[in-house]
Amino acid sequence: MAEACAQPKLFIPQQGVKMMTRWIWLMFWILATPSLLIESHSSSLPPKTGSQESESSTEQVTEEAREKPIESGETPVDETDAITMYASGIPPFVQTRLGGINGIRKDYLGRYVDTFLGIPYAQPPVGTLRFKAPEAAYAWQNSINATEFKSACRQTASEWPHHLTRHSGSCSEDCLYLNIWTPSEKMGKPRAVMVFFHGGDFILGSPSWPEYDGGLISAFGDVVVASMSYRLGRLGFLDAKSHSAPGNQGLLDQNMALRWIHDNIESFGGDRTQVTLFGNDAGAASIGLHILSPMSAGLFKRAILQSGSAFWKLRHIRSPAETVPLGTQGSSKVENCSVFPRESRFRQPDKRKFWNSAYDHGGPYRGLDYGEIPSGRVTDDMYDVYGPTYDNDFLPLNPHMSASMGIFNDVEVMIGTANNEGAWEFMRSNQWRNFSSVESFKAINLLKFIKHFFEEFQFKKLVGPKATEGIYHYFASNLRGNDIQHNRQFVFDFIGDYVHTCPSTHFAELLADRNVSVYYYRFAHAPHTHPETWPLWVGATHFDEVPYVFGAPLMRSAEYSNAERDFSASVMDAWTSFAKTGLPVTPSGQTWPKYSRKNPNYLRLSTQGFSRRDAPSKENCNFWRSFNNFDVWSHVRGLE
């Protein structure tokens, strides 16, 4: 397998070398840093949390201790020996442009990683800053302890499977923090940087989910890994076309985090010129939009988009004229506190009052008054109302227009989806329990399901009755009576291609048309760690690649097979080699083909290896593309 640099790597589990490699690493650290022997060397359990390993709680930074923001390009504070203290048991410390940061050192299967959790990259978006674009974090005088994750951003009650959201933890409006993992040993040159964007439909999620622990991929690939929280839902995407609520606040948060990383990552041993963004779901969609945004130019070099793109669920991408009226159709509460003005809960609200309420908001006591919002999650009876918008500084153009015209940042791209993306959407529907038996997948039952699906996504309102009938006819004509296996797979493909696969392939084509190096994949391994309530026919679906990207099978080896551990190592090798060189490697050493409209070649990733395939979902994608390139929201009626 090709190596990108001479730096030794964490082992790839194989018969006969697994334990030997681990002991080699252990002996290395015994000789190099004797005092580190007090650290844990467990390879069978997940690493301890920051709260368990830290000797002191996170230091609170008072307003008095803060100074003016340090702008990009200014001379930093003394950064001599910024990556110091590797040769002792003292917790790691770095000096950034804003001040000193204490972290914790963790053992990931025999290799140490310095971990910094909860670093402020922007001022808390509370009070007069609520709904506004983020403002730069203030410098601090005393070193801060970055040893624990901060609270997640406030979010809606989860419609995602419980096995993913069970660790969401507390939520807060004060949530603009990032996390960094960097290998402890010094290196002669800066390391490549990988910045992770979490998913969650732009309405939920957190980088503190255990599935997103960046320590192992940092150790395995010898890279610096970062992640960040960003505002979600109404707090992150209310667009009143004003300074008080400019829209895309969540994307602007991400941009602010990228600027912080650009200015400070060298203090953590990272190379600011070798930054790769990677993310799943809404995280991948965000990355696609950063590729198109002039505000993000120069902040990253490569991108890995997992089950999402700039065209992902493009019903999110609207003009401000559409978002505010849509927002008035729903109500939202934080526990017992009303979030939006009373007008927003009427069937036909006064749109002008709602708009002015957002526009005039200038503090906690006028406009959208949250009062004292207690800790808890936002519950929302309107799904997918708020999301990214265009016609603003971050996205001047409609994403389709921007990509088609070649107006995007110069990057290299990996992009892909899971084999059975539609099964995820199917399992999120309340209707899936009606299909508990094999016989349930007869054509007549699926026709009832797809009608419900149309109602749930409001297709008639979005594309009109005539277009809805056309979609229904296409669906019905592809069913085969009582051919259960065909019908089940078709409904999964039909939904998954609309939501994920076709937007991803189209985005890949448009980038490749402009000579961007694009590498496409399909994730085909169905992990046995799915919830017990999920039928086996769910297969490889949305989010399934995430544990393999972050190395969960290596950290929790008892839960996975040897083949899955080897597979995870191969996936991490592909992701990290792309981040370092722009060329993803494969287990067999075969060349990963570039993807293009003319040659739509991709690799199918499974425990059996990485195999070459051609043209994913061509027929369904041709159909969905006829609806204005999946942009069904461009057909929204009656909202002006």
C-alpha positions as CSV (number, residue, x, y, z in Angstrom):
1,M,0.0,0.0,0.0
2,A,1.4,3.4,-1.0
3,E,2.7,5.6,1.8
4,A,2.3,9.4,1.6
5,C,5.2,10.1,4.0
6,A,7.9,8.4,6.0
7,Q,6.2,8.9,9.3
8,P,5.3,5.6,11.0
9,K,1.7,4.7,11.1
10,L,-0.6,2.9,13.4
11,F,-1.0,-0.7,12.5
12,I,-3.5,-2.2,10.1
13,P,-5.0,-5.2,11.9
14,Q,-4.0,-8.4,10.2
15,Q,-3.5,-12.0,11.4
16,G,-0.1,-12.5,13.1
17,V,1.0,-8.8,13.3
18,K,-1.7,-7.2,15.3
19,M,-0.3,-7.6,18.9
20,M,3.3,-7.4,17.7
21,T,2.8,-4.0,16.2
22,R,1.1,-2.7,19.3
23,W,4.0,-3.8,21.5
24,I,6.4,-2.1,19.2
25,W,4.6,1.2,19.7
26,L,4.4,0.6,23.5
27,M,8.2,-0.1,23.7
28,F,8.9,3.1,21.6
29,W,7.0,5.2,24.1
30,I,8.6,3.5,27.1
31,L,12.0,4.5,25.8
32,A,11.0,8.0,24.6
33,T,8.7,9.2,27.4
34,P,9.0,7.2,30.6
35,S,6.6,9.4,32.5
36,L,3.8,8.6,30.1
37,L,3.6,5.1,31.6
38,I,1.0,6.4,34.0
39,E,-1.4,6.8,31.0
40,S,-3.9,4.1,30.1
41,H,-2.9,1.7,27.3
42,S,-6.3,0.0,26.9
43,S,-7.0,-1.0,23.3
44,S,-10.3,-2.8,24.1
45,L,-12.3,0.1,25.4
46,P,-13.0,3.6,24.1
47,P,-10.7,6.3,25.4
48,K,-11.5,8.0,28.6
49,T,-13.5,11.3,28.4
50,G,-11.8,14.6,29.1
51,S,-13.7,14.9,32.4
52,Q,-12.1,11.6,33.6
53,E,-8.5,12.5,32.6
54,S,-8.4,16.2,33.4
55,E,-7.0,17.3,36.8
56,S,-9.0,20.5,36.7
57,S,-12.3,21.6,35.2
58,T,-12.4,23.9,32.2
59,E,-11.3,27.4,33.1
60,Q,-14.0,30.0,32.7
61,V,-12.9,33.0,30.7
62,T,-14.4,36.2,32.1
63,E,-15.2,39.3,30.1
64,E,-12.5,41.1,32.1
65,A,-9.9,38.6,30.9
66,R,-10.8,39.0,27.3
67,E,-9.2,41.5,24.9
68,K,-10.1,42.8,21.5
69,P,-10.4,40.2,18.7
70,I,-7.2,39.5,16.8
71,E,-7.8,39.7,13.1
72,S,-6.4,37.4,10.5
73,G,-2.9,38.3,9.4
74,E,-1.8,40.1,12.6
75,T,1.4,39.1,14.3
76,P,0.6,36.3,16.8
77,V,1.4,36.1,20.4
78,D,4.8,34.5,21.1
79,E,4.6,31.0,19.5
80,T,8.0,29.7,20.5
81,D,7.8,26.0,21.3
82,A,4.1,26.2,20.5
83,I,3.8,22.4,20.3
84,T,5.8,21.7,23.4
85,M,5.8,19.2,26.4
86,Y,5.7,16.0,24.4
87,A,8.6,14.6,26.5
88,S,6.9,14.7,29.9
89,G,3.8,13.7,31.6
90,I,2.6,17.3,31.8
91,P,-0.6,17.9,29.9
92,P,0.0,19.3,26.4
93,F,0.0,23.1,25.9
94,V,-0.1,25.3,22.8
95,Q,0.1,29.0,22.4
96,T,-2.2,30.4,19.7
97,R,-2.8,33.9,18.4
98,L,-5.6,34.3,21.0
99,G,-3.9,32.8,24.0
100,G,-2.6,29.6,25.6
101,I,-4.6,26.3,25.6
102,N,-4.1,23.3,27.9
103,G,-5.3,20.0,26.5
104,I,-5.1,16.3,27.5
105,R,-3.0,13.4,26.1
106,K,-4.9,10.3,25.1
107,D,-3.7,6.8,24.1
108,Y,-5.2,5.5,20.9
109,L,-4.1,1.9,20.6
110,G,-0.6,2.6,21.6
111,R,-0.1,6.0,19.9
112,Y,-0.5,9.3,21.8
113,V,-2.7,12.1,20.6
114,D,-2.9,15.5,22.1
115,T,-6.6,16.5,22.4
116,F,-8.0,20.0,22.8
117,L,-11.8,20.1,23.3
118,G,-14.1,23.2,23.5
119,I,-11.9,25.9,22.0
120,P,-13.9,29.1,21.5
121,Y,-13.7,30.2,17.8
122,A,-16.3,33.0,18.0
123,Q,-18.1,35.1,20.6
124,P,-21.2,33.3,22.1
125,P,-24.1,34.1,19.8
126,V,-26.4,35.2,22.6
127,G,-28.3,38.4,23.5
128,T,-27.7,41.0,20.8
129,L,-25.7,38.5,18.7
130,R,-28.6,36.0,18.4
131,F,-29.5,35.4,14.8
132,K,-26.5,37.5,13.6
133,A,-23.4,36.5,11.8
134,P,-20.7,35.3,14.2
135,E,-18.1,37.7,15.5
136,A,-14.5,36.8,16.2
137,A,-13.6,35.3,19.6
138,Y,-11.8,37.6,22.0
139,A,-8.3,36.9,23.1
140,W,-7.8,35.6,26.7
141,Q,-5.1,36.5,29.2
142,N,-4.9,33.3,31.2
143,S,-4.5,29.9,29.6
144,I,-7.8,28.0,29.2
145,N,-8.3,24.3,29.8
146,A,-9.7,22.6,26.7
147,T,-10.4,19.2,28.3
148,E,-14.1,18.6,27.8
149,F,-16.6,18.9,25.0
150,K,-18.9,21.9,25.2
151,S,-22.7,21.8,25.0
152,A,-24.3,21.1,21.6
153,C,-26.1,23.9,19.8
154,R,-29.8,24.0,20.5
155,Q,-31.7,21.7,18.2
156,T,-34.9,20.1,17.4
157,A,-36.2,16.8,18.9
158,S,-34.5,14.1,16.9
159,E,-36.1,12.1,14.2
160,W,-32.9,10.3,13.7
161,P,-32.5,6.7,15.0
162,H,-31.9,6.5,18.7
163,H,-28.6,4.6,18.4
164,L,-27.1,7.8,16.9
165,T,-28.6,10.5,19.0
166,R,-28.5,8.8,22.5
167,H,-25.3,10.8,23.4
168,S,-26.5,14.2,22.3
169,G,-26.0,15.6,25.9
170,S,-26.8,19.1,26.9
171,C,-27.6,22.0,24.6
172,S,-26.9,25.7,24.8
173,E,-27.0,28.8,22.7
174,D,-23.3,29.4,23.7
175,C,-22.0,26.6,21.5
176,L,-19.5,28.0,19.0
177,Y,-16.5,25.9,19.9
178,L,-14.1,23.6,18.0
179,N,-12.0,20.5,18.9
180,I,-8.6,19.5,17.7
181,W,-6.7,16.2,17.8
182,T,-3.0,16.1,16.9
183,P,-0.4,13.3,17.2
184,S,1.8,13.9,20.2
185,E,5.2,13.2,18.7
186,K,7.0,16.1,16.9
187,M,7.4,16.0,13.2
188,G,9.9,17.8,10.9
189,K,7.1,19.3,8.8
190,P,3.5,20.4,9.5
191,R,0.9,17.7,9.1
192,A,-2.1,17.7,6.8
193,V,-5.4,18.8,8.5
194,M,-8.8,17.2,8.3
195,V,-11.8,19.3,9.4
196,F,-15.0,17.3,10.1
197,F,-18.5,18.8,9.7
198,H,-21.2,16.8,11.5
199,G,-24.6,16.0,9.9
200,G,-28.2,16.2,11.1
201,D,-30.4,17.8,8.4
202,F,-29.2,21.3,9.6
203,I,-31.5,20.8,12.6
204,L,-29.6,18.5,15.0
205,G,-26.2,17.0,15.7
206,S,-23.0,17.6,17.6
207,P,-19.3,17.0,17.2
208,S,-19.3,15.5,20.6
209,W,-21.1,12.3,19.5
210,P,-18.8,9.3,20.3
211,E,-18.9,8.3,16.6
212,Y,-17.0,11.5,15.8
213,D,-14.0,11.0,18.0
214,G,-11.1,12.3,15.9
215,G,-8.3,10.7,17.9
216,L,-7.9,7.4,16.1
217,I,-8.0,8.7,12.6
218,S,-5.4,11.4,13.7
219,A,-3.1,8.6,15.1
220,F,-3.8,6.2,12.2
221,G,-3.2,8.7,9.4
222,D,-0.7,11.0,11.1
223,V,-3.0,14.0,10.5
224,V,-4.4,16.8,12.6
225,V,-8.2,16.5,12.9
226,A,-10.6,19.3,13.9
227,S,-14.4,19.5,14.3
228,M,-16.8,22.3,15.3
229,S,-20.3,23.0,16.4
230,Y,-22.4,25.4,14.4
231,R,-25.9,26.9,14.9
232,L,-28.8,24.8,13.7
233,G,-32.5,25.2,12.7
234,R,-34.1,28.6,13.2
235,L,-31.1,29.9,15.2
236,G,-28.8,28.9,12.4
237,F,-30.8,29.7,9.3
238,L,-33.5,32.4,9.9
239,D,-33.1,34.7,6.9
240,A,-34.8,38.1,7.2
241,K,-32.4,39.7,4.7
242,S,-31.1,42.0,7.3
243,H,-28.0,42.6,9.5
244,S,-30.0,41.2,12.5
245,A,-30.8,37.9,10.7
246,P,-28.7,37.6,7.5
247,G,-29.4,33.9,6.9
248,N,-26.9,31.1,6.7
249,Q,-25.7,31.8,10.3
250,G,-24.7,28.1,10.6
251,L,-22.6,28.2,7.5
252,L,-21.0,31.5,8.6
253,D,-20.2,29.8,11.9
254,Q,-18.4,27.1,9.9
255,N,-16.6,29.7,7.9
256,M,-15.5,31.5,11.1
257,A,-14.2,28.2,12.4
258,L,-12.2,27.6,9.2
259,R,-10.7,31.0,9.5
260,W,-9.7,30.3,13.1
261,I,-8.1,27.0,11.9
262,H,-6.3,28.8,9.1
263,D,-4.9,31.3,11.5
264,N,-4.0,29.0,14.4
265,I,-3.6,25.4,13.2
266,E,0.2,25.7,12.9
267,S,0.4,26.0,16.7
268,F,-1.0,22.4,16.7
269,G,1.4,21.1,14.2
270,G,-1.0,21.5,11.2
271,D,-0.3,22.7,7.7
272,R,-2.8,25.6,6.9
273,T,-2.1,25.0,3.1
274,Q,-3.2,21.3,3.3
275,V,-6.7,21.4,4.8
276,T,-9.3,18.9,3.8
277,L,-13.0,19.2,4.8
278,F,-15.0,16.0,5.3
279,G,-18.5,15.3,6.6
280,N,-21.7,13.4,6.3
281,D,-25.3,14.4,5.5
282,A,-25.8,18.1,6.2
283,G,-22.1,18.3,6.9
284,A,-21.4,17.1,3.4
285,A,-24.0,19.5,2.0
286,S,-22.3,22.3,4.0
287,I,-18.9,21.4,2.4
288,G,-20.5,21.5,-1.0
289,L,-21.7,25.0,-0.3
290,H,-18.3,26.1,0.9
291,I,-16.9,24.9,-2.4
292,L,-19.3,27.3,-4.1
293,S,-18.9,30.2,-1.6
294,P,-16.5,33.1,-2.3
295,M,-16.1,33.6,1.4
296,S,-14.4,30.2,1.8
297,A,-11.9,30.7,-0.9
298,G,-8.4,29.7,0.2
299,L,-9.4,28.1,3.4
300,F,-9.2,24.5,2.2
301,K,-7.6,22.5,-0.6
302,R,-9.7,19.3,-0.7
303,A,-13.1,18.0,0.3
304,I,-14.7,14.6,1.1
305,L,-18.5,14.7,0.8
306,Q,-20.2,11.7,2.4
307,S,-23.9,11.3,1.4
308,G,-24.4,14.9,0.6
309,S,-23.6,17.8,-1.8
310,A,-24.4,21.4,-2.6
311,F,-27.5,20.0,-4.2
312,W,-28.4,17.7,-1.3
313,K,-32.1,18.0,-0.4
314,L,-32.1,21.2,-2.4
315,R,-35.5,22.1,-0.9
316,H,-33.3,23.7,1.8
317,I,-31.8,26.1,-0.7
318,R,-34.3,29.0,-0.9
319,S,-34.4,32.7,-1.3
320,P,-35.2,34.8,1.8
321,A,-38.6,35.6,0.3
322,E,-39.5,32.0,0.6
323,T,-38.1,31.2,4.1
324,V,-39.9,33.8,6.2
325,P,-43.4,32.8,5.0
326,L,-42.6,29.2,5.5
327,G,-41.3,29.9,9.0
328,T,-44.6,31.5,9.9
329,Q,-46.4,28.2,9.3
330,G,-44.9,26.5,12.3
331,S,-44.3,27.1,16.0
332,S,-41.3,26.2,18.0
333,K,-40.8,25.8,21.7
334,V,-37.8,25.3,24.0
335,E,-39.3,23.2,26.8
336,N,-42.0,25.6,28.0
337,C,-40.6,28.8,26.5
338,S,-42.2,30.1,23.3
339,V,-39.4,30.8,20.8
340,F,-41.2,32.7,18.0
341,P,-43.8,35.4,18.2
342,R,-47.4,34.4,18.8
343,E,-48.3,35.4,15.2
344,S,-46.2,32.4,14.0
345,R,-48.7,29.9,15.4
346,F,-51.7,31.1,13.4
347,R,-52.7,29.3,10.3
348,Q,-52.5,32.5,8.3
349,P,-50.0,34.7,10.2
350,D,-49.1,38.3,9.5
351,K,-45.9,37.8,7.5
352,R,-45.0,41.5,7.8
353,K,-45.1,41.3,11.6
354,F,-43.0,38.2,11.6
355,W,-40.5,39.7,9.3
356,N,-40.3,42.9,11.3
357,S,-40.0,41.0,14.5
358,A,-36.8,39.3,13.2
359,Y,-35.5,42.4,11.5
360,D,-35.9,44.7,14.5
361,H,-34.4,42.2,17.0
362,G,-31.7,44.1,18.8
363,G,-31.5,42.6,22.2
364,P,-32.9,40.1,24.7
365,Y,-35.9,42.3,25.5
366,R,-37.3,43.2,22.1
367,G,-38.1,41.5,18.9
368,L,-37.7,37.7,19.2
369,D,-37.6,37.5,23.0
370,Y,-36.2,34.2,24.2
371,G,-36.1,35.3,27.9
372,E,-34.2,32.9,30.0
373,I,-34.1,29.7,27.9
374,P,-33.5,26.6,30.1
375,S,-31.2,23.8,29.1
376,G,-33.0,21.4,26.8
377,R,-33.7,20.7,23.1
378,V,-35.9,22.7,20.8
379,T,-39.0,20.8,19.7
380,D,-40.3,21.7,16.2
381,D,-43.5,20.7,14.6
382,M,-42.3,21.9,11.2
383,Y,-39.7,19.6,9.6
384,D,-37.0,21.0,7.3
385,V,-38.3,24.6,7.2
386,Y,-35.0,26.3,7.8
387,G,-31.8,25.7,6.0
388,P,-29.3,27.4,3.7
389,T,-30.3,30.2,1.4
390,Y,-28.7,31.9,-1.5
391,D,-28.7,35.5,-2.8
392,N,-26.4,36.7,0.0
393,D,-22.7,37.2,0.7
394,F,-22.0,33.5,1.5
395,L,-24.0,32.2,-1.5
396,P,-24.5,34.9,-4.1
397,L,-25.9,32.5,-6.7
398,N,-28.3,29.6,-6.9
399,P,-26.0,26.6,-6.3
400,H,-27.0,25.0,-9.6
401,M,-26.1,28.1,-11.5
402,S,-22.8,28.6,-9.7
403,A,-21.7,25.0,-10.3
404,S,-22.9,25.0,-13.9
405,M,-21.0,28.2,-14.7
406,G,-17.8,27.0,-13.0
407,I,-18.0,29.6,-10.3
408,F,-16.5,27.7,-7.4
409,N,-13.3,27.3,-5.4
410,D,-10.3,25.3,-6.7
411,V,-10.4,22.0,-4.9
412,E,-10.0,18.3,-5.2
413,V,-13.0,16.2,-4.3
414,M,-14.0,12.8,-3.0
415,I,-17.7,12.2,-3.0
416,G,-20.0,9.2,-2.5
417,T,-23.1,7.7,-1.1
418,A,-24.3,4.4,0.5
419,N,-25.8,1.6,-1.5
420,N,-29.2,1.9,0.2
421,E,-29.6,5.5,1.1
422,G,-33.4,5.3,0.6
423,A,-33.7,2.7,3.3
424,W,-32.7,5.4,5.8
425,E,-35.5,7.7,4.7
426,F,-37.8,4.7,4.7
427,M,-36.9,3.8,8.3
428,R,-37.5,7.4,9.4
429,S,-41.0,7.2,8.2
430,N,-43.8,6.2,10.5
431,Q,-45.0,3.8,7.8
432,W,-42.1,1.4,7.9
433,R,-43.6,-0.7,10.6
434,N,-46.4,-1.6,8.2
435,F,-43.8,-3.5,6.2
436,S,-42.6,-5.9,8.9
437,S,-43.4,-9.0,6.8
438,V,-41.9,-9.9,3.4
439,E,-45.4,-10.0,1.9
440,S,-45.9,-6.3,2.8
441,F,-43.8,-5.2,-0.2
442,K,-46.5,-5.9,-2.7
443,A,-47.1,-3.2,-5.3
444,I,-50.5,-2.2,-3.8
445,N,-48.9,-1.5,-0.4
446,L,-46.0,0.5,-1.8
447,L,-48.3,2.7,-3.8
448,K,-50.0,3.6,-0.5
449,F,-46.6,4.3,1.0
450,I,-45.5,6.5,-1.8
451,K,-48.7,8.6,-1.5
452,H,-47.9,9.1,2.1
453,F,-44.4,10.0,1.2
454,F,-45.6,12.6,-1.2
455,E,-47.9,14.1,1.4
456,E,-45.0,14.2,4.0
457,F,-42.8,16.1,1.5
458,Q,-45.7,18.2,0.3
459,F,-45.0,17.4,-3.4
460,K,-48.3,18.8,-4.7
461,K,-47.5,22.1,-3.1
462,L,-43.9,22.1,-4.3
463,V,-44.2,20.9,-7.9
464,G,-47.9,21.1,-8.5
465,P,-50.5,18.3,-9.0
466,K,-49.5,17.6,-12.6
467,A,-45.9,17.0,-11.8
468,T,-46.8,14.9,-8.7
469,E,-49.0,12.7,-10.9
470,G,-46.0,12.2,-13.2
471,I,-43.8,11.1,-10.4
472,Y,-46.5,8.8,-9.1
473,H,-46.9,7.3,-12.6
474,Y,-43.1,6.7,-12.9
475,F,-43.0,5.0,-9.5
476,A,-46.1,2.8,-10.3
477,S,-44.8,1.8,-13.7
478,N,-41.6,0.4,-12.2
479,L,-43.3,-1.9,-9.7
480,R,-43.8,-5.6,-10.5
481,G,-46.9,-6.8,-8.8
482,N,-45.8,-9.3,-6.1
483,D,-42.1,-9.4,-6.9
484,I,-41.2,-8.5,-3.4
485,Q,-37.4,-8.2,-3.7
486,H,-37.6,-6.0,-6.8
487,N,-40.3,-3.8,-5.3
488,R,-38.5,-3.3,-2.1
489,Q,-35.2,-2.4,-3.7
490,F,-36.9,0.0,-6.2
491,V,-38.6,2.0,-3.5
492,F,-35.3,2.4,-1.7
493,D,-33.5,3.4,-4.9
494,F,-36.3,5.7,-5.9
495,I,-36.2,7.7,-2.6
496,G,-32.5,7.4,-2.0
497,D,-31.7,8.6,-5.5
498,Y,-33.9,11.6,-5.2
499,V,-32.5,12.7,-1.7
500,H,-28.9,11.7,-1.9
501,T,-27.4,9.8,-4.9
502,C,-28.6,11.8,-7.9
503,P,-27.7,15.2,-6.4
504,S,-24.3,13.8,-5.5
505,T,-23.6,12.4,-9.0
506,H,-24.8,15.6,-10.7
507,F,-22.6,17.8,-8.5
508,A,-19.7,15.5,-9.2
509,E,-20.3,15.8,-13.0
510,L,-20.4,19.6,-12.9
511,L,-17.2,19.8,-11.0
512,A,-15.5,17.2,-13.3
513,D,-16.7,19.2,-16.3
514,R,-14.5,22.0,-15.1
515,N,-11.4,19.7,-14.8
516,V,-11.8,19.2,-11.0
517,S,-10.3,15.9,-9.9
518,V,-13.3,13.9,-8.6
519,Y,-13.2,10.5,-7.0
520,Y,-16.6,8.7,-6.4
521,Y,-17.4,5.8,-4.1
522,R,-20.4,3.7,-3.1
523,F,-20.3,2.4,0.5
524,A,-21.7,-1.2,0.3
525,H,-21.0,-2.7,3.8
526,A,-24.0,-3.2,6.1
527,P,-22.7,-3.3,9.7
528,H,-24.2,-5.7,12.1
529,T,-24.3,-2.8,14.7
530,H,-27.7,-1.6,13.3
531,P,-30.5,-1.4,15.9
532,E,-32.0,-4.8,16.6
533,T,-35.4,-3.4,15.4
534,W,-34.1,-2.8,11.9
535,P,-34.7,-5.6,9.4
536,L,-31.7,-7.1,7.6
537,W,-33.0,-5.8,4.3
538,V,-32.0,-2.2,5.4
539,G,-28.5,-3.0,4.0
540,A,-25.8,-0.4,3.8
541,T,-27.6,2.9,4.4
542,H,-27.1,6.5,5.4
543,F,-24.4,7.2,8.1
544,D,-23.1,3.6,7.9
545,E,-19.7,4.7,6.7
546,V,-19.0,7.1,9.6
547,P,-17.9,4.5,12.2
548,Y,-15.5,3.1,9.6
549,V,-14.1,6.5,8.7
550,F,-13.3,7.2,12.4
551,G,-12.0,3.7,13.2
552,A,-14.7,2.5,15.6
553,P,-14.1,-1.2,14.7
554,L,-10.4,-0.8,15.8
555,M,-11.4,1.0,19.1
556,R,-14.3,-1.3,19.9
557,S,-12.9,-4.5,18.5
558,A,-15.2,-6.8,20.4
559,E,-18.2,-5.4,18.5
560,Y,-16.8,-6.0,15.1
561,S,-15.3,-8.9,13.0
562,N,-11.7,-9.1,11.8
563,A,-12.9,-8.3,8.3
564,E,-14.6,-5.2,9.5
565,R,-11.5,-4.1,11.4
566,D,-9.4,-4.5,8.2
567,F,-12.1,-2.8,6.2
568,S,-12.1,0.2,8.6
569,A,-8.3,0.5,8.2
570,S,-8.7,0.5,4.4
571,V,-11.3,3.2,4.6
572,M,-9.2,5.4,6.9
573,D,-6.2,4.8,4.6
574,A,-8.3,6.1,1.6
575,W,-9.6,9.1,3.5
576,T,-6.3,10.2,5.0
577,S,-4.2,9.5,1.9
578,F,-6.5,11.7,-0.1
579,A,-6.2,14.4,2.6
580,K,-2.4,14.3,2.4
581,T,-1.8,13.8,-1.4
582,G,-5.1,14.2,-3.2
583,L,-4.9,10.6,-4.3
584,P,-7.0,8.0,-2.3
585,V,-5.3,4.7,-2.0
586,T,-6.9,1.3,-2.2
587,P,-6.2,-2.0,-0.3
588,S,-5.0,-3.8,-3.5
589,G,-3.0,-0.9,-4.8
590,Q,-5.3,-0.4,-7.8
591,T,-5.7,3.2,-9.1
592,W,-8.9,4.9,-8.0
593,P,-10.5,6.1,-11.3
594,K,-11.4,9.7,-11.7
595,Y,-15.2,10.3,-12.1
596,S,-16.6,12.3,-15.0
597,R,-19.8,12.6,-17.1
598,K,-18.2,10.6,-19.9
599,N,-16.6,8.0,-17.7
600,P,-18.8,7.7,-14.5
601,N,-16.5,5.2,-12.9
602,Y,-16.5,4.7,-9.1
603,L,-15.3,2.2,-6.5
604,R,-17.7,0.0,-4.5
605,L,-16.3,-0.2,-0.9
606,S,-17.0,-3.4,1.1
607,T,-15.3,-6.0,3.3
608,Q,-14.6,-7.9,0.1
609,G,-12.4,-5.1,-1.2
610,F,-12.7,-2.0,-3.4
611,S,-14.2,-2.9,-6.8
612,R,-14.6,-0.8,-9.9
613,R,-18.2,-0.1,-11.0
614,D,-19.9,2.2,-13.5
615,A,-22.7,4.8,-13.6
616,P,-24.7,4.6,-10.3
617,S,-28.5,5.0,-10.6
618,K,-28.5,6.3,-14.2
619,E,-32.2,5.7,-15.0
620,N,-33.6,7.2,-11.8
621,C,-31.2,10.2,-12.0
622,N,-32.3,11.0,-15.5
623,F,-35.9,11.0,-14.3
624,W,-35.3,13.2,-11.2
625,R,-33.1,15.6,-13.2
626,S,-36.1,16.4,-15.4
627,F,-37.5,18.2,-12.4
628,N,-35.2,21.2,-12.7
629,N,-32.1,19.3,-11.4
630,F,-33.8,18.2,-8.2
631,D,-34.6,21.7,-7.2
632,V,-38.3,21.1,-6.5
633,W,-38.4,24.2,-4.3
634,S,-38.0,26.3,-7.4
635,H,-41.6,25.3,-8.1
636,V,-42.9,26.5,-4.8
637,R,-46.2,28.3,-5.3
638,G,-48.3,30.8,-3.4
639,L,-45.6,32.0,-1.1
640,E,-44.9,35.5,-2.4
